[in-house]
Amino acid sequence: MAEAATFRAKSGAPRILIVGPSWVGDMVMAQSLFIALKQRYPGATLGVLAPGWSLPILERMPEVDEAIALDVKHGEFGWATRREIARSLKGRFDHAIVLPRSWKSALVPFLAGIPHRTGFTGEQRFVLLNDRRKLDKGVLNQTVKRFVALGLESGEAATGAFPIPQPRLRVDAERQSRLRDELGLDDRPAIGMMPGAEYGPAKQWPLEYFRELAAMLIGKGYAVWVMGGPKDVEAGSTIADDMAHAHNLCGRTRLADAVDLLAACEQVVTNDSGLMHVAAAVGTRIQVLYGSSSPIYTPPLTDNAEIHYLGLSCSPCFERTCPLGHHNCLRQMLPASIEQAMRC
């Protein structure tokens, strides 16, 4: 740990490379670390090494000075790609912070010869990291706390008592206006709905509940925008088909578009998903539906959210599919209760 203290004392404006996570929500939460680093080192240069899909999100974070794409397919080691990127980074950074806990995620900073390399101990990374931190899951009980902790001195991080800056993504107002025209959206005030959850169906509120709630809201004068990726097209159709003022935007927009569209919504109703974190980071009021996951571990990082969580004896189970087969943690969360909470 002495090496970490020496590095920070001598570097007035450090050049820091962060190896970013591989999920949309985690990447948004990582902005809390970026903000904390800029607050602590105002002249610091921050580079983020991350999957190519995440660059549109990183471009909306003013703290990120450079986004570097690591395009390696899921499950692929990508030795040649990692080695080539490492070669391009030699001599450009003083410090690397590795957010994922896998062995391969620490490889590029090591190959690039970055002198100070911080991360949690895991997967035999003893050689790759020279500032290894023990992860106390009882103290660092949230993903975002673990990210921010890696930007602090080890003693300070170990307490768990440090501020967590809220992510705040930049919104492109001009693009937001153009999207309304391009997607044929009407002028009604909009409610966003995000029925997807990449992790698995145990985190997904029933589609018929989304549709029932959509009908209630449209009856009160709102439009409903269903948002998600190409995998969510069918779910969007189940919710929006043959319903006036309901728009299935799943698969029709890019990730950057979702930032602007979510910012245009009055409220959103969402599973615990990556887009939930995007909505939180643009300041939109969110109604978050928790099933198999926990609002303690991955809460929306905003003061403008209402959490819906039944806290049944079987939850949170953190399983991809309901191990008991009944899905009660979400099935017992009825549309009328969500509509009432929205106060529309």
C-alpha positions as CSV (number, residue, x, y, z in Angstrom):
1,M,0.0,0.0,0.0
2,A,3.0,2.3,0.4
3,E,3.4,2.4,-3.4
4,A,-0.2,3.8,-3.7
5,A,0.5,6.6,-1.2
6,T,3.7,7.5,-2.9
7,F,2.1,7.6,-6.3
8,R,-0.7,9.9,-5.2
9,A,1.6,12.3,-3.3
10,K,3.8,12.8,-6.3
11,S,1.2,13.1,-9.1
12,G,-0.6,16.4,-9.2
13,A,-2.5,15.5,-12.3
14,P,-2.4,11.7,-12.7
15,R,-3.2,9.9,-16.0
16,I,-5.7,7.2,-15.0
17,L,-6.9,4.3,-17.1
18,I,-10.1,2.6,-15.9
19,V,-10.9,-0.9,-17.2
20,G,-14.7,-0.7,-17.3
21,P,-17.4,-3.3,-16.8
22,S,-19.4,-5.2,-19.4
23,W,-23.0,-4.3,-18.5
24,V,-25.0,-1.1,-19.3
25,G,-26.1,-0.6,-15.7
26,D,-22.6,-1.2,-14.3
27,M,-21.1,1.3,-16.8
28,V,-23.5,4.0,-15.7
29,M,-22.7,3.2,-12.1
30,A,-19.0,3.5,-12.9
31,Q,-19.5,7.2,-13.6
32,S,-19.7,7.6,-9.8
33,L,-16.0,6.6,-9.7
34,F,-15.2,8.9,-12.6
35,I,-16.8,11.8,-10.8
36,A,-15.0,11.0,-7.6
37,L,-11.6,10.8,-9.3
38,K,-12.2,14.2,-11.0
39,Q,-13.2,15.7,-7.7
40,R,-10.1,14.3,-6.0
41,Y,-7.7,15.1,-8.8
42,P,-9.2,18.0,-10.8
43,G,-6.4,17.9,-13.4
44,A,-6.5,14.2,-13.9
45,T,-6.9,12.6,-17.4
46,L,-9.3,9.7,-17.4
47,G,-9.3,7.0,-20.1
48,V,-11.8,4.2,-20.0
49,L,-11.1,0.8,-21.7
50,A,-14.5,-0.8,-22.4
51,P,-16.5,-2.8,-24.8
52,G,-17.3,-0.9,-28.0
53,W,-21.0,-0.9,-27.4
54,S,-20.5,1.3,-24.3
55,L,-18.8,4.2,-26.1
56,P,-22.1,6.1,-26.8
57,I,-22.7,6.0,-23.0
58,L,-19.1,7.1,-22.2
59,E,-19.5,10.0,-24.6
60,R,-22.3,11.3,-22.4
61,M,-20.0,11.4,-19.4
62,P,-18.0,14.7,-19.2
63,E,-15.5,13.2,-16.9
64,V,-14.2,10.8,-19.5
65,D,-11.4,12.3,-21.6
66,E,-10.9,9.2,-23.8
67,A,-12.9,6.1,-24.4
68,I,-10.9,3.1,-25.8
69,A,-12.9,0.2,-27.4
70,L,-11.9,-3.3,-26.4
71,D,-13.9,-5.3,-28.9
72,V,-13.5,-8.9,-27.8
73,K,-16.5,-11.2,-28.2
74,H,-18.2,-12.6,-25.1
75,G,-16.3,-15.7,-23.9
76,E,-13.4,-15.0,-26.2
77,F,-9.9,-14.4,-24.7
78,G,-8.8,-12.1,-27.6
79,W,-5.1,-12.3,-26.8
80,A,-4.0,-10.5,-30.0
81,T,-6.5,-7.7,-29.5
82,R,-5.5,-7.2,-25.9
83,R,-1.8,-7.2,-26.8
84,E,-2.3,-4.7,-29.6
85,I,-4.3,-2.3,-27.3
86,A,-1.7,-2.6,-24.6
87,R,1.0,-1.7,-27.0
88,S,-0.9,1.5,-28.0
89,L,-1.2,2.5,-24.3
90,K,2.4,2.2,-23.3
91,G,3.7,5.3,-21.5
92,R,0.3,7.0,-21.6
93,F,-1.0,6.3,-18.1
94,D,0.4,6.3,-14.6
95,H,-2.3,4.4,-12.9
96,A,-4.9,1.7,-13.8
97,I,-8.0,0.8,-11.9
98,V,-9.5,-2.5,-12.9
99,L,-13.2,-2.8,-12.1
100,P,-14.0,-6.3,-13.3
101,R,-12.6,-9.1,-11.1
102,S,-11.6,-11.5,-13.9
103,W,-8.0,-12.4,-14.7
104,K,-8.2,-11.3,-18.3
105,S,-9.6,-7.8,-17.4
106,A,-6.3,-7.0,-15.7
107,L,-4.1,-8.1,-18.6
108,V,-4.0,-4.9,-20.7
109,P,-2.8,-2.6,-17.9
110,F,-0.1,-5.2,-17.1
111,L,1.1,-5.6,-20.7
112,A,1.0,-1.8,-21.2
113,G,3.5,-1.4,-18.3
114,I,1.2,0.9,-16.3
115,P,3.2,1.3,-13.1
116,H,0.4,1.3,-10.6
117,R,-2.4,-1.2,-11.0
118,T,-5.3,-1.3,-8.6
119,G,-8.1,-3.9,-8.3
120,F,-9.8,-6.4,-6.0
121,T,-7.9,-9.7,-5.4
122,G,-9.5,-12.4,-7.5
123,E,-8.7,-15.1,-10.1
124,Q,-5.0,-15.3,-9.3
125,R,-4.2,-11.7,-10.3
126,F,-1.2,-11.5,-8.0
127,V,1.3,-10.6,-10.8
128,L,-1.1,-8.5,-12.9
129,L,-2.1,-6.1,-10.0
130,N,0.4,-4.5,-7.6
131,D,-2.2,-2.7,-5.5
132,R,-4.5,-5.6,-4.6
133,R,-7.5,-4.8,-2.4
134,K,-9.5,-7.3,-0.3
135,L,-13.2,-7.1,-1.0
136,D,-15.3,-7.0,2.2
137,K,-18.8,-7.7,0.8
138,G,-20.3,-6.8,4.2
139,V,-18.8,-3.2,4.1
140,L,-18.9,-2.7,0.3
141,N,-22.4,-4.1,-0.1
142,Q,-23.2,-2.3,-3.3
143,T,-21.7,-2.5,-6.8
144,V,-21.3,1.3,-6.9
145,K,-19.5,1.3,-3.5
146,R,-17.0,-1.2,-4.9
147,F,-16.3,0.9,-7.9
148,V,-15.7,4.1,-6.0
149,A,-13.7,2.4,-3.3
150,L,-11.0,1.5,-5.9
151,G,-10.4,5.2,-6.5
152,L,-9.7,5.8,-2.8
153,E,-6.8,5.1,-0.4
154,S,-7.2,1.6,0.9
155,G,-7.7,2.7,4.5
156,E,-10.4,5.1,3.5
157,A,-12.1,2.6,1.2
158,A,-12.2,-0.1,3.9
159,T,-14.5,1.9,6.1
160,G,-17.3,2.0,3.5
161,A,-18.1,5.5,4.8
162,F,-17.5,7.7,1.8
163,P,-19.7,9.8,-0.5
164,I,-21.1,8.2,-3.6
165,P,-21.6,10.8,-6.4
166,Q,-24.7,10.3,-8.5
167,P,-24.2,9.6,-12.2
168,R,-25.4,12.3,-14.5
169,L,-25.5,11.7,-18.3
170,R,-25.5,14.6,-20.7
171,V,-28.7,14.9,-22.8
172,D,-28.7,16.1,-26.4
173,A,-31.8,18.3,-26.6
174,E,-31.5,18.7,-30.4
175,R,-31.3,14.9,-31.0
176,Q,-34.1,14.4,-28.6
177,S,-36.4,16.7,-30.7
178,R,-35.4,14.9,-33.9
179,L,-36.1,11.5,-32.5
180,R,-39.7,12.5,-31.9
181,D,-40.1,13.2,-35.6
182,E,-38.1,10.2,-36.8
183,L,-40.0,7.7,-34.6
184,G,-43.4,9.2,-35.2
185,L,-44.0,10.0,-31.6
186,D,-47.1,12.1,-30.7
187,D,-47.1,15.2,-28.5
188,R,-48.7,13.6,-25.4
189,P,-46.6,13.5,-22.2
190,A,-44.7,10.2,-22.3
191,I,-44.3,7.4,-19.8
192,G,-41.4,5.1,-20.6
193,M,-41.6,1.3,-20.0
194,M,-38.6,-1.0,-20.0
195,P,-39.8,-4.7,-19.9
196,G,-36.4,-6.2,-20.5
197,A,-33.8,-7.5,-18.1
198,E,-30.7,-9.0,-19.6
199,Y,-29.9,-11.1,-16.6
200,G,-33.0,-13.2,-16.9
201,P,-36.8,-13.6,-16.5
202,A,-36.8,-13.7,-12.7
203,K,-36.2,-9.9,-12.9
204,Q,-39.0,-9.2,-15.3
205,W,-42.5,-8.0,-14.3
206,P,-45.2,-9.9,-16.3
207,L,-45.8,-8.4,-19.8
208,E,-49.6,-8.5,-19.3
209,Y,-49.1,-6.2,-16.2
210,F,-47.1,-3.8,-18.3
211,R,-49.9,-3.8,-20.9
212,E,-52.6,-3.3,-18.3
213,L,-50.7,-0.4,-16.8
214,A,-50.1,1.1,-20.2
215,A,-53.9,1.1,-20.9
216,M,-54.5,2.9,-17.6
217,L,-52.0,5.6,-18.4
218,I,-53.1,6.1,-21.9
219,G,-56.7,6.5,-20.6
220,K,-55.4,9.4,-18.5
221,G,-53.9,11.2,-21.5
222,Y,-50.3,9.9,-21.7
223,A,-48.4,8.2,-24.4
224,V,-46.4,5.0,-23.6
225,W,-42.9,4.5,-25.1
226,V,-41.7,0.9,-24.7
227,M,-37.9,0.8,-24.9
228,G,-35.3,-1.9,-25.1
229,G,-32.9,-3.7,-27.5
230,P,-33.5,-6.1,-30.4
231,K,-34.2,-8.9,-27.9
232,D,-37.1,-7.0,-26.5
233,V,-39.0,-6.5,-29.7
234,E,-41.5,-9.3,-29.1
235,A,-42.1,-8.1,-25.5
236,G,-42.7,-4.6,-26.8
237,S,-45.2,-5.9,-29.2
238,T,-47.1,-7.7,-26.5
239,I,-47.4,-4.5,-24.5
240,A,-48.1,-2.0,-27.3
241,D,-49.7,-3.7,-30.3
242,D,-53.2,-2.4,-31.3
243,M,-53.1,0.2,-28.6
244,A,-53.4,3.9,-29.6
245,H,-50.6,6.1,-28.3
246,A,-48.5,3.1,-27.3
247,H,-45.2,3.0,-29.2
248,N,-42.9,-0.1,-29.4
249,L,-39.4,1.4,-29.8
250,C,-37.6,-1.8,-28.9
251,G,-34.8,-2.5,-31.5
252,R,-35.5,0.8,-33.2
253,T,-33.1,3.0,-31.3
254,R,-29.4,3.1,-30.3
255,L,-28.2,3.3,-26.8
256,A,-27.4,7.0,-27.1
257,D,-31.0,7.5,-28.3
258,A,-32.3,5.8,-25.2
259,V,-30.5,8.4,-23.1
260,D,-32.3,11.3,-24.9
261,L,-35.7,9.5,-25.0
262,L,-35.7,8.6,-21.3
263,A,-34.8,12.2,-20.4
264,A,-38.0,13.2,-22.3
265,C,-40.3,11.0,-20.3
266,E,-42.2,12.2,-17.3
267,Q,-41.8,8.9,-15.5
268,V,-40.6,5.4,-16.4
269,V,-41.7,2.0,-15.1
270,T,-38.8,-0.4,-15.3
271,N,-37.4,-3.7,-14.1
272,D,-34.0,-3.7,-12.4
273,S,-32.0,-3.3,-15.7
274,G,-29.4,-1.4,-17.4
275,L,-31.9,1.1,-18.8
276,M,-33.1,1.7,-15.3
277,H,-29.7,3.1,-14.4
278,V,-29.7,5.2,-17.6
279,A,-33.1,6.7,-16.7
280,A,-31.9,7.4,-13.2
281,A,-28.8,9.2,-14.6
282,V,-30.9,11.6,-16.7
283,G,-33.0,12.6,-13.7
284,T,-36.3,11.1,-14.8
285,R,-38.6,9.9,-12.1
286,I,-38.5,6.1,-12.0
287,Q,-40.7,3.4,-10.7
288,V,-38.4,0.4,-10.2
289,L,-39.8,-3.2,-9.9
290,Y,-37.5,-5.6,-8.0
291,G,-38.1,-9.3,-8.1
292,S,-35.1,-11.7,-7.8
293,S,-32.6,-8.9,-7.2
294,S,-32.2,-6.5,-4.3
295,P,-32.7,-2.7,-4.1
296,I,-29.9,-2.8,-1.5
297,Y,-27.3,-4.2,-3.9
298,T,-28.1,-2.3,-7.1
299,P,-30.3,0.7,-6.2
300,P,-31.0,3.4,-8.7
301,L,-28.5,6.2,-8.0
302,T,-31.0,9.0,-7.8
303,D,-33.2,10.8,-5.3
304,N,-36.1,10.7,-7.8
305,A,-37.1,7.0,-7.6
306,E,-39.8,4.9,-6.0
307,I,-38.8,1.3,-5.1
308,H,-41.3,-1.5,-5.4
309,Y,-40.1,-4.6,-3.6
310,L,-42.3,-7.1,-1.8
311,G,-39.5,-8.7,0.2
312,L,-41.0,-12.2,0.2
313,S,-39.3,-14.9,2.3
314,C,-37.8,-16.3,-0.9
315,S,-36.3,-13.1,-2.2
316,P,-33.9,-11.9,-3.2
317,C,-32.7,-15.2,-4.7
318,F,-30.5,-13.6,-7.4
319,E,-31.5,-16.4,-9.8
320,R,-32.0,-16.0,-13.5
321,T,-35.2,-17.9,-13.4
322,C,-37.6,-18.4,-10.4
323,P,-36.3,-21.6,-8.6
324,L,-39.8,-22.1,-7.1
325,G,-41.6,-21.6,-10.4
326,H,-44.3,-19.2,-9.1
327,H,-42.6,-15.8,-9.7
328,N,-44.6,-14.4,-6.8
329,C,-42.1,-11.6,-6.0
330,L,-43.3,-9.9,-9.2
331,R,-46.7,-11.5,-9.8
332,Q,-48.0,-10.2,-6.5
333,M,-47.0,-6.6,-7.5
334,L,-50.2,-5.5,-9.3
335,P,-50.5,-2.8,-11.9
336,A,-53.0,-0.8,-9.9
337,S,-50.5,-0.4,-7.1
338,I,-47.9,1.0,-9.5
339,E,-50.4,3.3,-11.1
340,Q,-51.4,4.6,-7.7
341,A,-47.7,5.2,-6.8
342,M,-47.2,7.2,-10.0
343,R,-49.8,9.7,-9.0
344,C,-50.5,10.5,-12.6
